[in-house]
Amino acid sequence: MVREWDPGTASAAEIEAVLRALNEIVAFDVPEDPPWRDVKFREYLAVTMPGERRTSWLAVDESGEVLGHASLLALEEIGVLELSVRPAARRGHVGTALLAAVARRAAEEGFESVGVEVIGGTPSIKFFESFGFECAFIEQRNLLDLGGVDWLRLGEMAAGIGAGYRVEYHPGGPPEQHYAAYAAAKEAARAAVAADLELRPSSYDAERLRASLATLHARGLKPYIVLAVHEASDTIAGLTEVVVPAQRPTRADQYDTIEVPAHRGYGISRAIKARMLFELRAAEPHLLDVQTWNATENEPLLKVNAELGFKPDREWREYDADVVDLLRRLK
Ligand SMILES: CC(C)(COP(=O)(O)OP(=O)(O)OC[C@H]1O[C@@H](n2cnc3c(N)ncnc32)[C@H](O)[C@@H]1OP(=O)(O)O)[C@@H](O)C(=O)NCCC(=O)NCCS
């Protein structure tokens, strides 16, 4: 049975059951990944950016036990779905029933298409392809084991930035006076990678950035920022963002690293990413590794990541499907 579910008001027992199911799935599909903890897990599921909506569903058996979970995040142009079924309940069409609930809602909300991020080497690939989803974009997840970092060499990288630039560290988010420039740098970089499906909310102006930082904090995701400031013009020349989730504090997520085009060629990306690792080591004692996602064509960043010690891990794919076509296949 599939029913709509609100994690914001659900009982603590249900939140725990969903967490247990998620950890079974992680252990089965991506056993190298750390399990999730019951810290701000409700908030992680329930909170969205202002103006965005996430609808969730649970699949349960006759005794009420959770078998699977799905959600649909309504972004401006696309509905983004997440779907997972406990290993012991697979191949019994639980995933199909959850997908049907998601697809019906996406149609009701007027979405033409839905997108999903799928981890390479998991059964999700065959599942979504069997419903006509097409792969639109491929990224590589890369992993840096902090235990293997050569900190002496990293110190040289952190110092190796052109003259006239200052590096600043801002735990919690960039300072207010830089919001507009920060958002502009992010928007310019986003527009430059037009190929992906934009399945994650973006921060294209100062207001959105403010809302996005508040949302991160409310979901238990702590942002760390390192900036390169061009001293003569007092503008942002580069930025790098890492988030440490309260739910999974041993693994940090590297978000954007951006070099503003006018400031390329001064070693900015390498220096700010290296500095970030020093700051993380000091601020997050539980941290074991950092994961990041890169498009295979982003060669400059791949080179910097390789120098820092990131190693390719798994492929992550973005799939999308036309909603009308999907509903037809689900009948
Ligand atoms: C993808 C997933 C949701 C499918 O759930 P499910 O309940 O097993 O799917 P269904 O039984 O509804 O399968 C529907 C169709 O998908 C295809 N399919 C599903 N799993 C498949 C597999 N392992 N191999 C081949 N085809 C598969 C089949 O065509 C199947 O139809 P059939 O059984 O009639 O042949 C489930 O495997 C899952 O949760 N995967 C992991 C999710 C994830 O992202 N994990 C990692 C991050 S936490």
The ligand as an SDF file (V2000), in Angstrom:
LIG
                    3D

 48 50  0  0  0  0  0  0  0  0999 V2000
   15.1560    0.8070   -8.0180 C   0  0  0  0  0  0  0  0  0  0  0  0
   14.2340    0.2590   -6.9630 C   0  0  0  0  0  0  0  0  0  0  0  0
   13.4180    1.4100   -6.3770 C   0  0  0  0  0  0  0  0  0  0  0  0
   13.2800   -0.7530   -7.6130 C   0  0  0  0  0  0  0  0  0  0  0  0
   12.3220   -1.1890   -6.6710 O   0  0  0  0  0  0  0  0  0  0  0  0
   11.5210   -2.5700   -6.8660 P   0  0  0  0  0  0  0  0  0  0  0  0
   10.3540   -2.5510   -5.9470 O   0  0  0  0  0  0  0  0  0  0  0  0
   12.4450   -3.7000   -6.7820 O   0  0  0  0  0  0  0  0  0  0  0  0
   11.0490   -2.4110   -8.3940 O   0  0  0  0  0  0  0  0  0  0  0  0
    9.8540   -3.1830   -9.1350 P   0  0  0  0  0  0  0  0  0  0  0  0
    9.6490   -4.5340   -8.5390 O   0  0  0  0  0  0  0  0  0  0  0  0
    8.6630   -2.2860   -9.1520 O   0  0  0  0  0  0  0  0  0  0  0  0
   10.4700   -3.3120  -10.5940 O   0  0  0  0  0  0  0  0  0  0  0  0
    9.8430   -2.7850  -11.7700 C   0  0  0  0  0  0  0  0  0  0  0  0
   10.6530   -3.1600  -12.9810 C   0  0  0  0  0  0  0  0  0  0  0  0
   11.9460   -2.5340  -12.9310 O   0  0  0  0  0  0  0  0  0  0  0  0
   12.9260   -3.4370  -13.4900 C   0  0  0  0  0  0  0  0  0  0  0  0
   13.8730   -3.8150  -12.4560 N   0  0  0  0  0  0  0  0  0  0  0  0
   13.8270   -3.5020  -11.1280 C   0  0  0  0  0  0  0  0  0  0  0  0
   14.9050   -3.9880  -10.4710 N   0  0  0  0  0  0  0  0  0  0  0  0
   15.6480   -4.6240  -11.3940 C   0  0  0  0  0  0  0  0  0  0  0  0
   16.8800   -5.3300  -11.3370 C   0  0  0  0  0  0  0  0  0  0  0  0
   17.5480   -5.4960  -10.1760 N   0  0  0  0  0  0  0  0  0  0  0  0
   17.3760   -5.8620  -12.4880 N   0  0  0  0  0  0  0  0  0  0  0  0
   16.7040   -5.7410  -13.6490 C   0  0  0  0  0  0  0  0  0  0  0  0
   15.5270   -5.0660  -13.7670 N   0  0  0  0  0  0  0  0  0  0  0  0
   15.0170   -4.5130  -12.6570 C   0  0  0  0  0  0  0  0  0  0  0  0
   12.1460   -4.6500  -13.9840 C   0  0  0  0  0  0  0  0  0  0  0  0
   11.7870   -4.4000  -15.3220 O   0  0  0  0  0  0  0  0  0  0  0  0
   10.9320   -4.6390  -13.0800 C   0  0  0  0  0  0  0  0  0  0  0  0
    9.8100   -5.2700  -13.6290 O   0  0  0  0  0  0  0  0  0  0  0  0
    9.5990   -6.8750  -13.4770 P   0  0  0  0  0  0  0  0  0  0  0  0
    9.9760   -7.2480  -12.0880 O   0  0  0  0  0  0  0  0  0  0  0  0
    8.1560   -7.0770  -13.7670 O   0  0  0  0  0  0  0  0  0  0  0  0
   10.5210   -7.4760  -14.4770 O   0  0  0  0  0  0  0  0  0  0  0  0
   15.0320   -0.4660   -5.8420 C   0  0  0  0  0  0  0  0  0  0  0  0
   15.8750   -1.4310   -6.4240 O   0  0  0  0  0  0  0  0  0  0  0  0
   15.8960    0.4690   -5.0460 C   0  0  0  0  0  0  0  0  0  0  0  0
   15.4530    1.0380   -4.0530 O   0  0  0  0  0  0  0  0  0  0  0  0
   17.1440    0.6420   -5.4580 N   0  0  0  0  0  0  0  0  0  0  0  0
   18.1450    1.4240   -4.7910 C   0  0  0  0  0  0  0  0  0  0  0  0
   17.8030    2.8550   -4.6750 C   0  0  0  0  0  0  0  0  0  0  0  0
   19.0020    3.6890   -4.4020 C   0  0  0  0  0  0  0  0  0  0  0  0
   19.1240    4.6950   -5.0150 O   0  0  0  0  0  0  0  0  0  0  0  0
   19.9190    3.2400   -3.5330 N   0  0  0  0  0  0  0  0  0  0  0  0
   21.1410    3.9130   -3.2360 C   0  0  0  0  0  0  0  0  0  0  0  0
   20.9980    5.2220   -2.5570 C   0  0  0  0  0  0  0  0  0  0  0  0
   20.4040    5.1730   -0.9430 S   0  0  0  0  0  0  0  0  0  0  0  0
  1  2  1  0
  2  3  1  0
  2  4  1  0
  2 36  1  0
  4  5  1  0
  5  6  1  0
  6  7  2  0
  6  8  1  0
  6  9  1  0
  9 10  1  0
 10 11  2  0
 10 12  1  0
 10 13  1  0
 13 14  1  0
 14 15  1  0
 15 16  1  0
 15 30  1  0
 16 17  1  0
 17 18  1  0
 17 28  1  0
 18 19  1  0
 18 27  1  0
 19 20  2  0
 20 21  1  0
 21 22  1  0
 21 27  2  0
 22 23  1  0
 22 24  2  0
 24 25  1  0
 25 26  2  0
 26 27  1  0
 28 29  1  0
 28 30  1  0
 30 31  1  0
 31 32  1  0
 32 33  2  0
 32 34  1  0
 32 35  1  0
 36 37  1  0
 36 38  1  0
 38 39  2  0
 38 40  1  0
 40 41  1  0
 41 42  1  0
 42 43  1  0
 43 44  2  0
 43 45  1  0
 45 46  1  0
 46 47  1  0
 47 48  1  0
M  END
$$$$
